[in-house]
Amino acid sequence: YTLAGVEGSPCEGSTFLQPSRHKSIDKNTEITVAAFLEDDPTGDICIMVEEGNNRDGGFGASLRQFDGRFVDHGADTGLAWKGLGALHPFRVFCRTVPDQPTAEPTPAPTLPPAVNVNTCVDWGEGLEVGSCIYEEIKNIVEESLGNCPHDFVRELELAFGVSGEEAVKYAVDDMCQNGWEDADNTTFEDVDPQFKALFMRKYIEGDTFLNDETGSFQDTEVGNNIKNFHDNQAKDTKVNSFTSRLEGCALNSMMCCFGRDRQPNDNNGNCANPLDQKCVDADPADNSNLCYTEHDSTFYPSETEDDIHCHGLAWADESGDFTNQLKYNNFFYISLYDHMYQRGYVENVVDVEEVPMCACMEDMNITVTRADCTQIDASLTFTIKYDEGNDYQLGAIPGNDLEIEFNSCDGINPGNGNAQGNDLASYVYRLNQEGKISDETQSEIFETLVGYANPGDNENEEACINAYEVKYGSDVTVERYEFPKTQTNEFVHGICVKSSKYASALASDNDLVYVAIENVQSGVRMWEDRDYTLAGVE
């Protein structure tokens, strides 16, 4: 969710203290702000609290009673948080620090007691739904209204104590999020005790022993732990995230792109025995084309990146949707089970810190033609009823019947509208067509999966060139030249390319890599492993 309406509000030009949590903050929490004043002897501290959903910490009614120096700017300053297809306004309170002379505080008006209104549904008994999303709940409630004098929206307005359909949608979304928190949960440490947060962050960067070592996972302790978790908890519990790097995916999608196959005898990739000769730098099965890296705008023409394998997942905007709530189950399946344990695929496709092995789509820092895709198909019963454990607020009580399947994605080809399986861009297009993700999100994902219109073309060099030209505003003509094989035991050399926007080189000797240095001049270091310099360029 994002902040909106800053311009022209009391917070314009301020330092924003971003809370780490959206809503799950304990009652009676104390917050202290330190303002380090330098040039100006005074400053303003403002707090924005959600308006209208009983999640304002009580500040809406009590803050000015607590401190009469706060000025109530109301809920129409424009400040709001944006998410779930709507703007949710903040009420803004500001005070000047240090204390300035002020009049005695004016007591806040006493609010009238809440009006009790009867609903048509017996929410004490509740209703059972097969999925905690808005449309599912709407259908079940409408079937239960019978001769009720009001409609579904009014029923839930009364049940939640809110006003308007948007507020009802928000209340349903919030209720479903809370309900999922009460479902059976597991963590990546439940997969293997080594998989703590720091370890897993290193894993998605491509930098643990899992990524670096060579050999099979079959019949190893860590391999057995991954398989046991897949066969059990991955299919009947909700797996939680291990890092904030995967919790704020703005584009509703994650992707892994693997650059090495470390495991023989699994009919995937070209790793084979003996390991020291045929597996140290083996390739995964090639299913995509690396177009360019975004941190340095490096273009990878033709096959210069060697074989890569990309696989991802995407999910709906609505937080109660199975694809959203179970995205870390899917991430476990794709990264640790299906690709690492079963196939031995590891490491990032470019060995630099800026390019991770797995990340939110917007953080991959690479552009590729396409990726394979796995979708979640699941079921879980919820009972929507007044919850005794939550002050009799309407809640979603999960059952103990969660069932999860991991299947190849059923998508829609963006290029021709036909059914398309096992393609991430096509699955994203389907979610968009079903109204589950926005046009903007789809468009930004397609900026990474640039071959989206031709999902059957793994290489799609034309899509790479067009995307690079659009992004960097330059024409790209790719010329590839292969030198003959070297015939001496030692080879002292260098390569220069003129009239080229970018140039790269790849060698079959895995220890030989090339770094592109633009506008080369005499005195530049000639080789990475020696301090010798290049002379006579000018």
C-alpha positions as CSV (number, residue, x, y, z in Angstrom):
1,Y,0.0,0.0,0.0
2,T,1.2,3.5,-0.8
3,L,0.9,7.0,0.7
4,A,-1.1,9.5,-1.3
5,G,-2.1,13.1,-1.1
6,V,1.1,14.5,0.5
7,E,1.3,17.6,-1.8
8,G,-0.6,20.4,-0.2
9,S,-1.1,18.5,3.1
10,P,0.3,19.3,6.5
11,C,3.0,16.6,5.8
12,E,4.4,18.2,2.6
13,G,8.1,18.6,2.8
14,S,8.3,16.6,6.0
15,T,10.3,13.5,7.1
16,F,8.0,10.5,7.0
17,L,8.5,8.0,9.8
18,Q,7.3,4.8,8.0
19,P,5.8,2.2,10.4
20,S,7.0,-1.3,9.8
21,R,3.5,-2.7,10.3
22,H,0.1,-1.9,8.7
23,K,-2.3,-2.7,11.5
24,S,-1.2,-5.5,13.9
25,I,0.0,-3.2,16.7
26,D,-0.7,-4.1,20.4
27,K,-3.2,-2.1,22.4
28,N,-1.6,0.3,24.9
29,T,1.5,0.7,22.7
30,E,3.4,3.9,23.5
31,I,5.1,5.9,20.7
32,T,7.7,8.6,21.2
33,V,9.0,10.9,18.5
34,A,12.3,12.7,18.6
35,A,12.6,15.8,16.3
36,F,16.2,17.0,15.9
37,L,15.8,20.7,15.3
38,E,18.7,22.6,13.6
39,D,18.0,25.8,11.7
40,D,14.5,26.5,12.9
41,P,13.8,26.7,16.6
42,T,10.4,25.0,16.2
43,G,9.0,22.1,14.3
44,D,5.7,20.3,13.8
45,I,4.9,16.7,14.6
46,C,1.9,15.3,12.9
47,I,0.2,11.9,13.2
48,M,-2.1,10.6,10.6
49,V,-4.7,8.0,11.7
50,E,-7.2,6.0,9.7
51,E,-10.6,7.6,9.6
52,G,-13.8,5.7,10.0
53,N,-12.9,2.0,10.6
54,N,-12.2,2.0,14.4
55,R,-8.5,1.6,13.8
56,D,-7.3,5.1,14.9
57,G,-5.9,4.0,18.3
58,G,-8.7,6.0,19.9
59,F,-6.9,9.2,18.8
60,G,-9.8,10.5,16.9
61,A,-11.8,11.0,20.1
62,S,-9.0,11.4,22.7
63,L,-5.8,12.9,21.3
64,R,-6.9,16.6,21.8
65,Q,-8.1,15.7,25.3
66,F,-4.7,14.2,26.0
67,D,-2.8,17.2,24.6
68,G,-4.7,20.4,23.7
69,R,-1.8,21.7,21.6
70,F,-2.7,19.3,18.8
71,V,-4.6,20.9,15.9
72,D,-7.2,18.6,14.3
73,H,-6.9,19.1,10.5
74,G,-9.7,16.7,9.8
75,A,-9.9,13.9,7.3
76,D,-10.1,16.1,4.1
77,T,-6.4,17.2,3.8
78,G,-6.0,14.7,1.0
79,L,-3.6,12.5,3.0
80,A,-4.6,8.8,2.5
81,W,-3.2,5.3,2.0
82,K,-3.8,3.8,-1.4
83,G,-4.7,0.1,-1.8
84,L,-7.4,-2.4,-2.5
85,G,-8.5,-0.2,-5.4
86,A,-9.4,2.8,-3.3
87,L,-8.1,5.7,-1.2
88,H,-8.5,5.4,2.6
89,P,-8.3,8.9,4.2
90,F,-6.3,9.8,7.2
91,R,-7.3,12.2,9.9
92,V,-4.3,14.4,10.6
93,F,-3.3,15.9,14.0
94,C,-0.3,18.3,14.3
95,R,1.4,20.1,17.2
96,T,4.3,22.4,17.3
97,V,7.4,21.5,19.3
98,P,8.8,22.7,21.7
99,D,5.7,23.8,23.6
100,Q,4.4,27.2,22.7
101,P,2.1,29.4,24.9
102,T,-1.4,28.2,24.4
103,A,-4.9,28.5,25.9
104,E,-6.5,25.8,28.0
105,P,-7.5,22.8,26.0
106,T,-11.1,22.6,24.9
107,P,-12.7,19.3,25.9
108,A,-13.8,17.1,23.0
109,P,-17.5,16.8,22.5
110,T,-19.2,13.7,23.9
111,L,-20.2,11.3,21.2
112,P,-23.7,9.8,21.2
113,P,-23.9,6.1,22.0
114,A,-24.0,3.7,19.1
115,V,-27.4,2.8,17.7
116,N,-28.2,-0.9,17.8
117,V,-29.7,-2.1,14.5
118,N,-30.9,-5.6,13.8
119,T,-29.4,-7.5,10.9
120,C,-31.2,-10.1,8.9
121,V,-28.5,-12.8,9.1
122,D,-27.9,-14.4,12.5
123,W,-24.3,-13.5,12.8
124,G,-24.1,-15.2,16.1
125,E,-24.5,-18.5,14.3
126,G,-22.7,-17.2,11.2
127,L,-22.3,-18.4,7.6
128,E,-19.9,-20.8,6.1
129,V,-17.9,-19.8,3.0
130,G,-15.4,-21.7,0.9
131,S,-13.1,-18.8,0.3
132,C,-12.6,-15.5,2.3
133,I,-13.0,-13.1,-0.5
134,Y,-15.6,-10.4,-1.2
135,E,-17.5,-12.0,-4.0
136,E,-17.7,-15.3,-2.3
137,I,-19.1,-13.7,0.9
138,K,-21.4,-11.5,-1.1
139,N,-22.9,-14.6,-2.9
140,I,-23.4,-16.5,0.4
141,V,-25.0,-13.6,2.2
142,E,-27.3,-12.7,-0.7
143,E,-28.6,-16.3,-0.6
144,S,-29.3,-16.0,3.1
145,L,-31.1,-12.7,3.1
146,G,-34.5,-14.1,2.0
147,N,-37.2,-11.5,2.6
148,C,-34.8,-9.1,4.2
149,P,-35.8,-5.4,3.6
150,H,-32.3,-4.4,2.7
151,D,-29.5,-5.7,0.4
152,F,-26.1,-7.3,0.9
153,V,-24.2,-4.0,1.3
154,R,-26.6,-2.7,3.9
155,E,-26.5,-6.0,5.8
156,L,-22.7,-5.8,6.1
157,E,-22.8,-2.1,6.8
158,L,-24.9,-3.0,9.9
159,A,-22.8,-6.0,10.8
160,F,-19.4,-4.2,10.5
161,G,-20.7,-0.8,11.7
162,V,-19.4,1.0,8.6
163,S,-21.0,3.1,5.9
164,G,-20.7,2.7,2.1
165,E,-19.7,-0.2,-0.2
166,E,-16.0,0.7,-0.3
167,A,-15.9,0.6,3.5
168,V,-17.6,-2.8,3.4
169,K,-15.0,-4.1,1.0
170,Y,-12.3,-2.8,3.2
171,A,-13.8,-4.3,6.3
172,V,-14.2,-7.7,4.5
173,D,-10.6,-7.6,3.4
174,D,-9.4,-6.7,6.9
175,M,-11.5,-9.5,8.4
176,C,-10.2,-12.1,6.0
177,Q,-6.6,-11.0,6.7
178,N,-7.2,-11.5,10.4
179,G,-8.9,-14.8,9.7
180,W,-5.9,-16.1,7.8
181,E,-3.6,-15.2,10.7
182,D,-5.6,-17.7,12.8
183,A,-5.1,-20.5,10.3
184,D,-2.3,-23.1,10.9
185,N,0.9,-21.3,10.0
186,T,4.5,-22.6,9.4
187,T,7.8,-20.9,8.7
188,F,10.9,-21.7,6.6
189,E,12.6,-22.8,9.8
190,D,10.0,-25.6,9.9
191,V,11.4,-26.8,6.6
192,D,14.9,-27.0,8.0
193,P,16.4,-25.5,11.2
194,Q,19.1,-23.9,9.1
195,F,16.6,-21.9,7.1
196,K,16.5,-18.9,9.4
197,A,15.8,-15.4,8.1
198,L,19.4,-14.4,7.4
199,F,20.2,-17.7,5.7
200,M,17.1,-17.5,3.4
201,R,17.9,-13.9,2.5
202,K,21.4,-15.1,1.4
203,Y,19.8,-18.0,-0.4
204,I,17.6,-15.8,-2.6
205,E,20.7,-13.7,-3.3
206,G,22.4,-16.9,-4.6
207,D,25.0,-17.0,-1.8
208,T,24.7,-20.0,0.5
209,F,26.2,-23.5,0.4
210,L,22.9,-24.6,-1.2
211,N,23.8,-22.4,-4.2
212,D,27.5,-22.8,-4.2
213,E,28.1,-26.5,-3.7
214,T,27.8,-29.2,-6.4
215,G,26.1,-32.5,-6.1
216,S,22.7,-34.2,-5.4
217,F,20.2,-33.3,-2.8
218,Q,18.7,-36.8,-2.9
219,D,19.1,-38.7,0.4
220,T,20.8,-35.8,2.2
221,E,19.5,-34.4,5.4
222,V,18.5,-31.0,3.9
223,G,17.0,-32.7,0.8
224,N,14.9,-35.1,2.9
225,N,13.7,-32.1,5.1
226,I,12.6,-30.2,1.9
227,K,10.8,-33.3,0.6
228,N,9.1,-34.0,3.9
229,F,7.9,-30.4,4.2
230,H,6.6,-30.5,0.6
231,D,4.7,-33.7,1.2
232,N,3.1,-32.4,4.4
233,Q,3.0,-28.9,5.8
234,A,3.4,-27.2,2.4
235,K,0.0,-28.6,1.5
236,D,-2.0,-28.0,4.6
237,T,-0.5,-24.9,6.4
238,K,0.1,-21.3,5.4
239,V,3.8,-20.7,5.0
240,N,4.9,-17.3,6.3
241,S,7.6,-15.0,4.8
242,F,11.1,-14.9,6.0
243,T,12.1,-11.4,4.9
244,S,10.6,-8.0,4.2
245,R,12.3,-8.1,0.8
246,L,9.5,-10.5,-0.4
247,E,6.6,-9.0,1.7
248,G,6.2,-5.7,-0.2
249,C,6.1,-6.9,-3.8
250,A,4.4,-4.0,-5.5
251,L,3.8,-5.9,-8.7
252,N,2.0,-9.0,-7.1
253,S,4.7,-11.3,-8.4
254,M,8.0,-13.0,-7.7
255,M,10.5,-14.7,-10.0
256,C,13.6,-16.9,-9.8
257,C,16.1,-17.0,-12.6
258,F,18.7,-19.8,-12.2
259,G,22.1,-19.8,-13.8
260,R,23.5,-23.2,-12.8
261,D,22.6,-26.9,-12.5
262,R,24.4,-28.6,-9.5
263,Q,22.6,-32.0,-9.5
264,P,23.2,-35.0,-11.8
265,N,20.9,-37.8,-12.7
266,D,17.5,-36.0,-12.6
267,N,16.8,-35.5,-16.3
268,N,17.0,-31.7,-15.9
269,G,19.9,-29.5,-17.1
270,N,23.2,-30.9,-18.2
271,C,25.0,-31.7,-14.9
272,A,26.4,-35.2,-15.1
273,N,29.0,-37.4,-13.4
274,P,31.9,-37.1,-12.8
275,L,31.0,-33.9,-11.0
276,D,34.4,-32.3,-11.2
277,Q,34.4,-32.5,-15.0
278,K,30.7,-32.2,-16.0
279,C,28.9,-30.4,-13.2
280,V,31.0,-27.6,-11.8
281,D,29.4,-25.0,-14.1
282,A,26.6,-27.0,-15.8
283,D,23.6,-25.3,-17.2
284,P,19.9,-25.6,-16.4
285,A,17.4,-26.3,-19.1
286,D,17.1,-23.1,-21.2
287,N,13.6,-21.6,-21.1
288,S,14.2,-17.9,-21.4
289,N,16.5,-15.3,-22.8
290,L,18.3,-12.7,-20.7
291,C,17.9,-9.4,-22.5
292,Y,19.7,-6.9,-20.3
293,T,20.6,-6.1,-16.7
294,E,19.0,-2.9,-15.4
295,H,21.6,-1.8,-12.8
296,D,24.2,-1.1,-15.6
297,S,22.1,-1.3,-18.8
298,T,24.2,-4.2,-20.1
299,F,22.7,-5.8,-23.1
300,Y,23.2,-9.6,-23.6
301,P,23.0,-10.3,-27.3
302,S,22.1,-13.8,-28.6
303,E,23.5,-16.5,-26.3
304,T,26.1,-14.5,-24.5
305,E,24.5,-15.2,-21.1
306,D,24.5,-18.9,-21.6
307,D,21.4,-21.0,-20.7
308,I,19.1,-19.7,-18.0
309,H,15.9,-20.9,-16.5
310,C,13.2,-18.6,-15.1
311,H,10.1,-19.5,-13.1
312,G,7.7,-17.3,-11.2
313,L,4.3,-16.8,-9.5
314,A,1.7,-14.1,-9.3
315,W,-1.3,-13.4,-7.1
316,A,-4.5,-11.4,-6.9
317,D,-4.8,-7.9,-5.2
318,E,-7.4,-9.1,-2.7
319,S,-5.6,-10.2,0.4
320,G,-8.0,-13.0,1.2
321,D,-7.5,-14.7,-2.2
322,F,-5.8,-18.1,-1.9
323,T,-3.1,-17.0,-4.4
324,N,-2.2,-14.0,-2.2
325,Q,-2.3,-15.7,1.2
326,L,-0.4,-18.8,0.0
327,K,2.2,-17.1,-2.1
328,Y,5.1,-18.2,0.2
329,N,3.9,-21.8,-0.1
330,N,4.2,-21.3,-3.8
331,F,7.6,-19.7,-3.4
332,F,8.8,-22.6,-1.3
333,Y,7.6,-25.0,-4.0
334,I,9.1,-23.2,-6.9
335,S,12.5,-22.3,-5.4
336,L,13.4,-25.0,-2.8
337,Y,11.4,-28.0,-3.9
338,D,10.7,-28.1,-7.6
339,H,13.9,-26.4,-8.9
340,M,16.5,-26.9,-6.3
341,Y,15.6,-30.3,-4.7
342,Q,14.2,-31.9,-7.8
343,R,16.3,-30.3,-10.5
344,G,19.4,-28.9,-8.8
345,Y,18.9,-25.4,-10.2
346,V,20.7,-22.7,-8.2
347,E,22.7,-19.4,-8.4
348,N,21.8,-16.1,-10.1
349,V,22.1,-15.7,-13.9
350,V,24.7,-12.9,-13.6
351,D,27.2,-13.1,-10.7
352,V,26.8,-9.6,-9.4
353,E,25.3,-8.4,-6.1
354,E,22.6,-6.3,-7.9
355,V,21.0,-9.3,-9.6
356,P,19.4,-11.8,-7.1
357,M,18.5,-15.4,-7.8
358,C,14.9,-14.8,-6.6
359,A,13.1,-11.6,-5.7
360,C,9.9,-9.5,-6.2
361,M,9.5,-8.9,-9.9
362,E,10.4,-5.2,-9.6
363,D,13.6,-6.1,-7.7
364,M,15.0,-8.7,-10.1
365,N,17.0,-6.0,-12.0
366,I,17.0,-8.0,-15.2
367,T,14.8,-8.1,-18.3
368,V,14.0,-11.5,-19.8
369,T,11.7,-12.8,-22.5
370,R,9.6,-15.1,-20.4
371,A,9.3,-17.4,-17.4
372,D,7.5,-20.6,-16.5
373,C,4.8,-20.4,-13.8
374,T,3.2,-22.3,-11.0
375,Q,-0.3,-21.5,-9.6
376,I,-1.9,-22.3,-6.2
377,D,-5.2,-24.2,-6.2
378,A,-6.6,-24.5,-2.7
379,S,-9.6,-24.8,-0.4
380,L,-10.3,-23.7,3.2
381,T,-13.6,-23.3,5.0
382,F,-14.3,-20.1,6.9
383,T,-17.2,-19.3,9.3
384,I,-18.2,-15.6,9.2
385,K,-19.6,-14.8,12.6
386,Y,-19.4,-12.6,15.7
387,D,-16.1,-13.5,17.3
388,E,-16.1,-13.8,21.1
389,G,-12.3,-13.5,21.1
390,N,-12.4,-10.2,19.4
391,D,-15.0,-8.2,21.4
392,Y,-17.8,-9.8,19.3
393,Q,-16.7,-8.1,16.1
394,L,-17.5,-9.9,12.9
395,G,-14.7,-12.3,12.2
396,A,-13.6,-15.0,9.8
397,I,-12.9,-18.2,11.7
398,P,-10.8,-20.7,9.7
399,G,-11.5,-24.4,9.7
400,N,-8.8,-27.1,9.9
401,D,-9.4,-28.3,6.3
402,L,-6.8,-26.4,4.3
403,E,-5.8,-28.3,1.1
404,I,-3.2,-27.0,-1.3
405,E,-2.2,-28.1,-4.8
406,F,0.7,-26.8,-6.9
407,N,-0.1,-26.8,-10.6
408,S,1.3,-25.5,-13.8
409,C,-0.4,-22.1,-14.5
410,D,-3.5,-21.9,-16.6
411,G,-3.2,-18.6,-18.4
412,I,-4.4,-16.7,-21.4
413,N,-2.0,-15.8,-24.2
414,P,-1.8,-12.0,-24.4
415,G,-1.0,-12.2,-28.1
416,N,-4.0,-14.2,-29.3
417,G,-6.4,-14.7,-26.4
418,N,-6.0,-18.5,-26.5
419,A,-5.4,-20.7,-23.5
420,Q,-1.7,-20.8,-22.5
421,G,-0.1,-23.1,-19.9
422,N,3.0,-22.7,-17.8
423,D,3.7,-19.1,-18.7
424,L,4.0,-16.4,-16.1
425,A,3.0,-13.5,-18.4
426,S,0.0,-15.4,-19.6
427,Y,-1.1,-16.1,-16.1
428,V,-0.7,-12.4,-15.2
429,Y,-2.9,-11.5,-18.2
430,R,-5.5,-13.9,-17.0
431,L,-5.5,-12.3,-13.5
432,N,-5.9,-8.9,-15.2
433,Q,-8.8,-10.1,-17.4
434,E,-10.6,-11.5,-14.3
435,G,-10.2,-8.1,-12.5
436,K,-7.8,-9.4,-9.9
437,I,-4.8,-7.2,-10.8
438,S,-4.7,-3.7,-12.3
439,D,-3.7,-2.7,-15.8
440,E,-0.8,-0.8,-14.3
441,T,0.5,-3.8,-12.5
442,Q,0.2,-6.0,-15.6
443,S,2.0,-3.4,-17.7
444,E,4.9,-3.1,-15.3
445,I,5.3,-6.9,-15.2
446,F,5.4,-7.0,-19.0
447,E,8.3,-4.5,-18.8
448,T,10.3,-7.4,-17.3
449,L,8.8,-10.3,-19.3
450,V,9.2,-8.5,-22.6
451,G,8.3,-11.5,-24.8
452,Y,4.8,-11.7,-23.2
453,A,3.0,-11.6,-26.6
454,N,4.9,-14.7,-27.8
455,P,5.1,-17.0,-24.8
456,G,6.2,-20.0,-27.0
457,D,9.4,-18.2,-28.2
458,N,12.0,-18.6,-25.5
459,E,14.7,-16.6,-27.3
460,N,12.7,-13.8,-28.9
461,E,15.8,-11.7,-29.5
462,E,13.6,-9.1,-31.3
463,A,11.6,-8.5,-28.1
464,C,14.9,-8.0,-26.2
465,I,16.2,-5.4,-28.7
466,N,12.9,-3.5,-28.9
467,A,12.6,-3.4,-25.1
468,Y,16.2,-2.1,-24.8
469,E,15.6,0.5,-27.4
470,V,12.4,1.8,-25.7
471,K,14.1,1.9,-22.3
472,Y,17.4,3.5,-23.2
473,G,16.5,5.3,-26.4
474,S,19.1,3.8,-28.6
475,D,19.0,1.5,-31.6
476,V,20.6,-1.9,-30.9
477,T,22.1,-3.9,-33.8
478,V,23.5,-7.2,-32.6
479,E,26.5,-8.7,-34.4
480,R,27.9,-11.9,-33.1
481,Y,31.3,-13.3,-34.0
482,E,33.0,-16.5,-32.9
483,F,36.8,-16.8,-32.9
484,P,38.4,-20.1,-33.7
485,K,39.4,-22.3,-30.8
486,T,42.7,-21.4,-29.1
487,Q,45.5,-23.9,-29.9
488,T,48.1,-23.0,-27.3
489,N,48.3,-23.8,-23.6
490,E,48.6,-20.1,-22.7
491,F,46.8,-17.2,-24.4
492,V,47.7,-13.6,-23.7
493,H,45.1,-11.4,-25.3
494,G,42.5,-8.6,-25.1
495,I,39.5,-7.6,-27.2
496,C,38.2,-4.2,-28.3
497,V,35.0,-3.3,-30.2
498,K,34.5,0.0,-31.9
499,S,31.2,1.8,-32.8
500,S,29.3,-0.3,-30.3
501,K,26.8,0.9,-27.7
502,Y,27.8,-2.1,-25.6
503,A,29.9,-5.2,-26.2
504,S,30.3,-8.5,-24.3
505,A,32.2,-11.7,-24.6
506,L,31.7,-15.2,-23.3
507,A,34.3,-18.0,-23.1
508,S,34.0,-21.8,-22.8
509,D,36.7,-21.6,-20.1
510,N,34.5,-20.8,-17.0
511,D,37.4,-19.0,-15.3
512,L,37.7,-16.5,-18.2
513,V,35.2,-13.6,-18.0
514,Y,35.2,-10.2,-19.6
515,V,34.4,-6.8,-18.1
516,A,33.4,-4.1,-20.6
517,I,35.3,-0.8,-20.1
518,E,33.9,2.1,-22.2
519,N,36.2,4.6,-23.9
520,V,39.3,2.6,-23.1
521,Q,42.6,4.6,-22.6
522,S,46.2,3.7,-22.0
523,G,47.0,2.9,-18.4
524,V,43.9,0.8,-17.7
525,R,44.5,-2.4,-15.9
526,M,45.0,-5.1,-18.5
527,W,43.9,-8.2,-16.6
528,E,42.0,-8.7,-13.4
529,D,44.6,-11.1,-11.9
530,R,47.6,-8.9,-12.7
531,D,48.6,-5.3,-12.2
532,Y,49.9,-4.9,-15.7
533,T,48.5,-2.0,-17.8
534,L,47.5,-1.4,-21.4
535,A,49.7,0.9,-23.5
536,G,49.5,2.6,-26.9
537,V,45.8,3.0,-27.2
538,E,45.9,6.6,-28.4
